[in-house]
């Protein structure tokens, strides 16, 4: 039996991944933070799914869940670990509290570190455990390579996750454990229900006049269905030799290749034009 752990399974990419993997015959462990979500998912998914209740910022709960999974999978070990749990709270860097940056790093980076470290023994091949080396799939973002305005804490955390993934991949080469990064662009998830937050929360800030022109709904209209990401994760866990990174976005030239390869100053000017962020000495008045 192929066992996979998916963190952040209650909604979005995590939920869709559980659906896809169960459909393909995997045994799935899914982490959630709240017992009611665990009960809901257990009823929805049935016997092939095992809910785990832990927060990626709380090491004790992670370790307890790792021990529980280890007992459940036995010599089969883990076929895959999908580090999906994460947060995204937008805001201008000059206006947000330091705690908002710290929270992003704690969840999106250190959380991945905690979970990976705890479950890593179940991914490695050992004597008496004949399963092939497992695979780690880290859900990064196009923001892991491209920094857009007002997404500083999220972008910083995803840049850090990219580096962490590279380090893990190279350190785990002796055991054959692959570390693969997925870089989604805008994805259709419940996060868009809060899309108007940034313009209202910072309307009285020096950025208020700029933020009222930010069309977050354009990103929503060009978002990739979450099922596409789930299908990609299943492919990565099933194919013979996955690539190191996969970017998945619509309008690839506009939202990925162009921003990725333009000279920095050119990209700055393009963003300023789109977001009406040219120099304006009246902003602080």
VMD Tcl script that draws the C-alpha trace (Angstrom):
set ca {
  {0.00 0.00 0.00}
  {1.25 3.50 -0.89}
  {0.82 5.86 2.06}
  {0.99 9.66 1.66}
  {0.76 12.46 4.21}
  {-0.80 15.77 3.11}
  {-0.61 18.75 5.46}
  {-3.31 21.42 5.42}
  {-5.94 18.99 4.17}
  {-9.10 20.83 5.23}
  {-9.48 23.08 2.15}
  {-7.88 24.20 -1.11}
  {-4.93 22.33 -2.57}
  {-4.70 19.97 0.39}
  {-8.33 18.89 0.16}
  {-8.19 18.44 -3.62}
  {-4.98 16.42 -3.29}
  {-6.63 14.05 -0.83}
  {-9.52 13.57 -3.27}
  {-7.14 12.83 -6.17}
  {-4.87 10.46 -4.25}
  {-7.75 8.50 -2.76}
  {-9.26 8.17 -6.22}
  {-5.93 6.71 -7.41}
  {-5.82 4.11 -4.64}
  {-3.40 5.76 -2.22}
  {-3.79 5.56 1.54}
  {-3.89 9.18 2.73}
  {-3.09 10.81 6.06}
  {-4.28 14.42 6.17}
  {-3.38 17.00 8.78}
  {-5.83 19.60 10.07}
  {-5.67 21.95 13.04}
  {-9.16 21.43 14.43}
  {-10.94 18.22 15.56}
  {-14.22 19.22 13.81}
  {-12.37 19.35 10.48}
  {-10.86 15.94 11.22}
  {-14.32 14.49 11.82}
  {-15.71 16.10 8.68}
  {-12.94 14.79 6.45}
  {-13.10 11.30 7.96}
  {-16.81 11.12 7.11}
  {-16.29 12.58 3.65}
  {-13.33 10.47 2.56}
  {-14.03 7.14 4.23}
  {-11.70 4.33 5.27}
  {-8.80 5.20 2.96}
  {-8.25 8.48 4.83}
  {-6.81 8.99 8.31}
  {-7.08 12.49 9.83}
  {-4.25 13.86 11.96}
  {-4.80 16.84 14.23}
  {-1.72 19.01 14.56}
  {-0.49 22.55 13.93}
  {2.72 22.84 11.91}
  {3.95 25.41 14.46}
  {3.65 22.95 17.37}
  {6.46 20.40 17.41}
  {4.98 18.13 20.09}
  {1.80 17.47 18.11}
  {3.82 16.80 14.95}
  {6.03 14.26 16.73}
  {3.02 12.48 18.22}
  {1.39 12.24 14.79}
  {4.64 10.94 13.24}
  {4.73 8.14 15.82}
  {1.10 7.32 15.09}
  {1.70 7.20 11.34}
  {4.81 5.08 11.85}
  {2.79 2.49 13.72}
  {0.08 2.52 11.06}
  {2.33 2.13 8.00}
  {4.82 -0.32 9.53}
  {7.38 -1.65 7.06}
  {5.57 0.06 4.17}
  {6.86 3.45 5.30}
  {5.63 6.65 3.64}
  {5.45 6.87 -0.13}
  {5.16 10.62 -0.06}
  {4.94 13.76 2.06}
  {3.10 16.79 0.66}
  {3.97 19.94 2.61}
  {0.97 22.06 1.69}
  {-0.06 23.88 4.89}
  {0.59 27.60 4.63}
  {-0.77 31.10 5.10}
  {-0.90 34.27 3.00}
  {-1.74 37.66 4.52}
  {-1.05 40.65 2.23}
  {-0.02 44.11 3.27}
  {2.60 46.84 2.67}
  {5.85 46.05 4.48}
  {6.01 49.53 6.01}
  {2.54 49.15 7.55}
  {2.35 45.59 8.93}
  {3.62 44.45 12.36}
  {6.79 42.36 12.55}
  {4.67 39.55 13.98}
  {2.98 39.14 10.58}
  {6.32 38.44 8.92}
  {7.32 36.14 11.75}
  {4.06 34.19 11.47}
  {4.59 33.59 7.74}
  {8.09 32.29 8.35}
  {6.96 30.11 11.25}
  {4.16 28.45 9.26}
  {5.47 28.45 5.68}
  {9.13 27.71 6.36}
  {9.82 26.44 9.87}
  {6.55 24.48 9.73}
  {7.78 22.62 6.65}
  {11.09 22.00 8.44}
  {9.37 20.58 11.53}
  {7.09 18.27 9.59}
  {9.79 17.06 7.21}
  {12.23 16.36 10.00}
  {9.63 14.43 12.03}
  {8.39 12.24 9.17}
  {11.71 11.82 7.35}
  {12.56 8.46 8.98}
  {9.39 7.01 7.42}
  {10.51 8.14 3.94}
  {13.97 6.58 4.05}
  {14.76 2.99 3.10}
  {16.21 0.98 5.98}
  {17.11 -2.67 6.65}
  {13.89 -4.57 7.23}
  {11.91 -1.85 5.49}
  {12.07 -2.71 1.79}
  {9.95 0.13 0.42}
  {11.55 2.48 -2.15}
  {12.64 5.94 -0.96}
  {9.71 8.29 -0.49}
  {9.21 11.68 -2.13}
  {8.69 15.09 -0.57}
  {6.53 17.60 -2.45}
  {6.76 21.18 -1.17}
  {4.06 23.60 -2.27}
  {5.87 26.84 -2.97}
  {4.55 29.56 -5.32}
  {5.55 31.67 -8.28}
  {6.19 34.15 -5.46}
  {9.08 31.89 -4.49}
  {10.98 33.36 -7.45}
  {9.17 36.67 -8.14}
  {8.45 39.30 -5.46}
  {5.31 41.35 -6.06}
  {4.29 44.42 -4.02}
  {2.17 44.00 -0.88}
  {3.00 40.28 -0.61}
  {6.35 40.73 1.17}
  {5.94 38.29 4.10}
  {4.44 35.59 1.88}
  {7.06 36.12 -0.82}
  {9.89 36.07 1.71}
  {8.62 32.79 3.15}
  {8.33 31.16 -0.27}
  {11.81 32.32 -1.31}
  {13.08 30.73 1.91}
  {11.11 27.54 1.18}
  {12.79 27.29 -2.22}
  {16.22 27.42 -0.56}
  {15.18 24.96 2.15}
  {13.93 22.56 -0.54}
  {17.22 22.76 -2.43}
  {19.17 22.04 0.75}
  {16.93 19.10 1.70}
  {17.15 17.65 -1.82}
  {20.92 17.70 -1.86}
  {21.31 16.40 1.69}
  {18.92 13.51 1.02}
  {20.63 12.31 -2.15}
  {22.44 9.47 -0.28}
  {19.05 8.00 0.66}
  {17.42 8.58 -2.74}
  {14.66 10.72 -1.24}
  {13.49 13.22 -3.88}
  {12.40 16.75 -2.95}
  {10.16 18.35 -5.57}
  {8.84 21.91 -5.57}
  {5.54 23.02 -7.10}
  {5.25 26.74 -7.89}
  {1.56 27.57 -8.41}
  {0.45 30.96 -9.59}
  {-3.07 32.10 -8.69}
  {-5.17 29.06 -7.73}
  {-8.93 28.85 -7.20}
  {-9.09 28.41 -3.42}
  {-11.12 30.00 -0.57}
  {-8.38 32.59 -0.09}
  {-10.12 34.72 -2.72}
  {-13.09 35.14 -0.38}
  {-10.81 37.53 1.52}
  {-9.46 39.27 -1.55}
  {-10.87 42.67 -0.62}
  {-9.07 42.61 2.75}
  {-5.94 44.44 1.62}
  {-7.67 47.50 0.16}
  {-9.97 47.96 3.16}
  {-7.41 47.19 5.89}
  {-4.90 49.71 4.55}
  {-7.25 52.31 3.07}
  {-6.02 54.98 5.52}
  {-2.35 54.17 4.96}
  {-0.06 56.05 2.54}
  {-0.79 53.22 0.09}
  {-4.57 53.66 0.25}
  {-4.85 55.45 -3.10}
  {-2.76 52.80 -4.83}
  {-4.48 49.80 -3.26}
  {-7.94 50.92 -4.34}
  {-6.81 50.40 -7.95}
  {-5.42 46.90 -7.36}
  {-7.63 44.46 -9.26}
  {-7.24 41.21 -7.32}
  {-10.22 39.84 -9.18}
  {-8.14 39.74 -12.35}
  {-5.92 37.19 -10.66}
  {-8.99 35.25 -9.57}
  {-10.34 35.22 -13.12}
  {-7.01 33.82 -14.35}
  {-6.62 31.34 -11.51}
  {-5.89 27.67 -12.16}
  {-8.48 25.14 -10.90}
  {-7.20 23.52 -7.72}
  {-7.76 20.08 -9.25}
  {-4.95 20.75 -11.73}
  {-2.47 21.12 -8.87}
  {-3.79 17.95 -7.23}
  {-3.36 16.03 -10.48}
  {0.20 17.31 -10.78}
  {0.98 16.13 -7.24}
  {-0.35 12.66 -8.05}
  {1.81 12.60 -11.19}
  {4.90 13.58 -9.21}
  {4.28 10.82 -6.70}
  {3.67 8.23 -9.41}
  {6.08 8.97 -12.27}
  {9.47 7.28 -12.59}
  {11.62 10.42 -12.42}
  {9.99 13.75 -11.54}
  {11.51 17.11 -12.35}
  {12.91 19.22 -9.53}
  {10.41 22.08 -10.05}
  {7.03 22.54 -11.68}
  {5.47 25.96 -12.30}
  {1.72 25.90 -12.91}
  {-0.05 29.09 -13.98}
  {-2.31 30.45 -16.68}
  {-1.02 33.06 -19.15}
  {2.45 31.65 -18.58}
  {4.23 34.40 -20.48}
  {2.54 37.21 -18.54}
  {2.59 35.71 -15.06}
  {5.72 33.55 -15.09}
  {8.21 33.70 -17.96}
  {8.07 37.47 -18.45}
  {8.48 38.45 -14.78}
  {11.05 35.68 -14.28}
  {13.41 36.71 -17.06}
  {12.92 40.47 -17.41}
  {15.76 42.59 -16.01}
  {14.85 43.77 -12.51}
  {14.46 47.43 -13.44}
  {12.23 46.56 -16.38}
  {10.04 44.44 -14.16}
  {9.90 47.26 -11.60}
  {8.66 49.64 -14.28}
  {6.10 47.14 -15.60}
  {4.68 46.56 -12.12}
  {4.61 50.29 -11.39}
  {2.68 50.93 -14.60}
  {0.12 48.19 -13.98}
  {-0.41 49.13 -10.33}
  {-0.17 52.89 -10.88}
  {2.81 53.10 -8.57}
  {4.85 55.80 -10.26}
  {6.61 58.31 -8.02}
  {4.07 60.47 -6.24}
  {5.25 62.94 -3.60}
  {1.66 63.52 -2.47}
  {1.22 60.00 -1.08}
  {2.27 60.93 2.46}
  {0.11 64.03 2.64}
}
mol new
graphics top color blue
foreach p $ca { graphics top sphere $p radius 0.5 }
foreach p [lrange $ca 0 end-1] q [lrange $ca 1 end] { graphics top cylinder $p $q radius 0.2 }
display resetview
